Amino acid sequence: MGDVGEYYSVDELNDVVQSLITPDFDSLEITGGEPLLNSDYIRDFLSKYDYKAMLETNATLPENLYDLVDVIDIVSMDIKLPEHFNSKKEWLTVYENELKSIKIMEDYNLKYYIKIVVSPTTSTQIIEDILKDLNGLVSGNVEVIVQPVSPMSLWDTKENLFTISELIGKHFSVSIIPQIHKYLEIE
């Protein structure tokens, strides 16, 4: 579980969840750090307590995701761009694992959507390259959420943002949603 936070048995966690449930409760959102680092615990918990669950993940641990396909209802996953890494080699390793995760979700008909954080300098070519890979892999109706990097004051012009959205929109449902947690100053 790591050095941060408090450990709960699955029964203790269920007690905490039950104490927080309100009448408008729909599902649990499992997020982290990276929740797939704790896939065994998540599996144990959701196998014992049948909650509708959404997993928010960087999707870089496809084997761990595979272990959860029958207990997770929806996945919110990232596709990181090369601009977020120190080297192309590092990015390619992450990207290949993200694609493996998509393949698993496709093979098991697991509902998911993809988030891509873009900046004013994001290359349209990298978006086109990713779309080529996705078109060969994704069979269903997957939504791609474009998240402009915050703060919006970094965006002198929104032209690149709209160009990226239009490129993605030719292939997939697309939404532009800002990084709300940054506006709310929540990390």
C-alpha positions as CSV (number, residue, x, y, z in Angstrom):
1,M,0.0,0.0,0.0
2,G,2.9,2.4,0.3
3,D,4.0,4.8,3.0
4,V,1.2,7.3,2.6
5,G,-2.3,7.0,3.9
6,E,-4.0,4.5,6.1
7,Y,-4.4,0.8,5.5
8,Y,-8.0,-0.6,5.6
9,S,-9.0,-4.2,5.3
10,V,-11.6,-4.7,2.6
11,D,-14.3,-4.9,5.3
12,E,-13.1,-1.7,6.9
13,L,-13.0,0.0,3.6
14,N,-16.6,-1.1,2.9
15,D,-17.6,0.3,6.3
16,V,-16.0,3.7,5.3
17,V,-17.7,3.6,1.9
18,Q,-21.1,2.8,3.5
19,S,-20.7,5.7,5.9
20,L,-20.2,8.1,2.9
21,I,-23.0,6.9,0.6
22,T,-25.7,9.4,0.0
23,P,-29.1,8.9,-1.8
24,D,-27.6,10.0,-5.1
25,F,-24.8,7.5,-5.0
26,D,-24.1,5.9,-8.3
27,S,-20.6,4.3,-8.3
28,L,-17.2,4.3,-6.7
29,E,-14.4,6.1,-8.4
30,I,-11.1,4.3,-7.8
31,T,-8.2,6.7,-8.3
32,G,-4.8,7.1,-6.8
33,G,-1.7,7.8,-7.3
34,E,-2.0,4.9,-9.7
35,P,-4.6,2.4,-8.5
36,L,-3.4,-0.4,-10.7
37,L,-0.4,-0.7,-8.4
38,N,-3.0,-2.1,-5.9
39,S,-5.0,-4.3,-8.3
40,D,-5.0,-7.3,-6.0
41,Y,-6.6,-5.3,-3.2
42,I,-9.1,-3.7,-5.6
43,R,-10.0,-7.1,-6.9
44,D,-10.5,-8.5,-3.4
45,F,-12.6,-5.5,-2.4
46,L,-14.9,-5.5,-5.5
47,S,-15.2,-9.3,-5.6
48,K,-16.5,-9.2,-2.0
49,Y,-18.5,-5.9,-2.3
50,D,-20.4,-5.6,-5.6
51,Y,-20.2,-1.9,-6.2
52,K,-20.5,-0.3,-9.6
53,A,-16.9,1.0,-10.0
54,M,-14.9,3.3,-12.3
55,L,-11.2,3.0,-12.4
56,E,-9.2,6.1,-13.2
57,T,-5.7,5.0,-14.4
58,N,-2.7,6.0,-16.4
59,A,-3.2,2.5,-18.1
60,T,0.5,1.7,-18.0
61,L,0.1,-1.7,-16.2
62,P,-1.9,-3.7,-18.7
63,E,-1.4,-7.0,-16.8
64,N,-2.9,-5.5,-13.6
65,L,-5.8,-4.1,-15.6
66,Y,-6.4,-7.5,-17.1
67,D,-6.9,-8.8,-13.5
68,L,-9.8,-6.4,-13.0
69,V,-11.8,-6.7,-16.2
70,D,-14.6,-8.6,-14.5
71,V,-15.0,-6.3,-11.5
72,I,-14.6,-2.8,-13.1
73,D,-17.5,-1.2,-14.9
74,I,-15.8,1.7,-16.7
75,V,-12.2,2.9,-17.1
76,S,-11.0,6.5,-17.4
77,M,-7.6,6.2,-18.9
78,D,-4.9,8.6,-20.1
79,I,-2.9,8.7,-23.2
80,K,0.2,10.7,-22.4
81,L,2.0,12.6,-25.1
82,P,5.7,12.7,-25.8
83,E,5.9,16.2,-24.5
84,H,5.3,14.9,-21.0
85,F,8.5,12.8,-21.0
86,N,12.2,13.4,-20.9
87,S,12.9,11.0,-23.9
88,K,11.0,9.5,-26.8
89,K,12.1,6.0,-25.6
90,E,10.5,6.6,-22.2
91,W,7.3,7.8,-23.9
92,L,7.2,4.9,-26.3
93,T,7.3,2.4,-23.4
94,V,4.4,4.1,-21.7
95,Y,2.4,4.5,-24.9
96,E,2.8,0.8,-25.8
97,N,1.4,-0.2,-22.4
98,E,-1.5,2.2,-22.9
99,L,-2.2,0.6,-26.2
100,K,-2.0,-2.9,-24.6
101,S,-4.5,-1.7,-22.0
102,I,-6.9,-0.5,-24.7
103,K,-6.6,-3.9,-26.4
104,I,-7.5,-5.6,-23.2
105,M,-10.5,-3.4,-22.7
106,E,-11.6,-4.0,-26.3
107,D,-11.1,-7.8,-26.0
108,Y,-13.3,-7.9,-22.9
109,N,-15.9,-5.3,-24.0
110,L,-15.0,-3.1,-21.0
111,K,-16.4,0.4,-21.3
112,Y,-13.8,3.1,-21.2
113,Y,-12.9,6.6,-22.3
114,I,-9.6,8.3,-23.1
115,K,-8.2,11.5,-21.8
116,I,-5.4,13.4,-23.5
117,V,-3.9,16.5,-21.9
118,V,-2.8,18.9,-24.6
119,S,-0.8,22.1,-24.5
120,P,-0.6,25.1,-26.9
121,T,2.5,23.4,-28.4
122,T,1.1,19.9,-28.8
123,S,1.9,18.7,-32.3
124,T,-1.0,17.8,-34.5
125,Q,1.2,15.2,-36.1
126,I,1.5,13.2,-32.8
127,I,-2.3,13.4,-32.5
128,E,-2.7,12.1,-36.0
129,D,-0.2,9.3,-35.3
130,I,-2.1,8.3,-32.2
131,L,-5.4,8.4,-34.1
132,K,-4.0,5.9,-36.6
133,D,-3.0,3.5,-33.8
134,L,-6.5,3.9,-32.2
135,N,-8.3,3.4,-35.5
136,G,-6.6,0.0,-35.8
137,L,-7.5,-1.0,-32.3
138,V,-10.7,0.6,-31.1
139,S,-13.9,-1.1,-32.4
140,G,-16.6,0.6,-30.3
141,N,-17.9,4.1,-29.6
142,V,-15.1,5.5,-27.4
143,E,-15.1,9.1,-26.3
144,V,-11.8,11.0,-26.2
145,I,-11.7,13.9,-23.8
146,V,-9.2,16.6,-24.6
147,Q,-8.0,18.4,-21.5
148,P,-6.2,21.7,-22.2
149,V,-3.3,22.1,-19.8
150,S,-4.0,24.7,-17.1
151,P,-4.0,27.5,-16.5
152,M,-5.8,28.7,-19.6
153,S,-3.7,31.9,-19.5
154,L,-1.0,29.7,-21.2
155,W,-3.2,29.6,-24.3
156,D,-2.6,32.9,-26.2
157,T,-4.8,31.4,-28.9
158,K,-7.1,28.4,-28.8
159,E,-6.6,27.5,-32.4
160,N,-4.4,24.5,-31.7
161,L,-6.9,23.2,-29.1
162,F,-9.8,23.4,-31.6
163,T,-7.6,21.9,-34.4
164,I,-6.8,18.9,-32.2
165,S,-10.5,18.5,-31.2
166,E,-11.5,18.6,-34.9
167,L,-8.9,16.0,-35.8
168,I,-10.1,13.6,-33.1
169,G,-13.7,14.4,-33.9
170,K,-13.3,12.9,-37.4
171,H,-12.8,9.5,-35.7
172,F,-14.3,9.5,-32.2
173,S,-16.7,11.4,-30.0
174,V,-14.7,14.2,-28.5
175,S,-15.2,16.7,-25.7
176,I,-13.0,19.5,-24.4
177,I,-13.1,19.5,-20.7
178,P,-10.6,21.6,-18.6
179,Q,-8.7,20.2,-15.8
180,I,-11.3,21.1,-13.2
181,H,-9.2,19.9,-10.3
182,K,-6.7,22.6,-11.1
183,Y,-9.4,25.3,-11.2
184,L,-10.6,24.1,-7.8
185,E,-7.0,23.9,-6.6
186,I,-7.3,20.3,-5.7
187,E,-4.4,17.9,-6.3
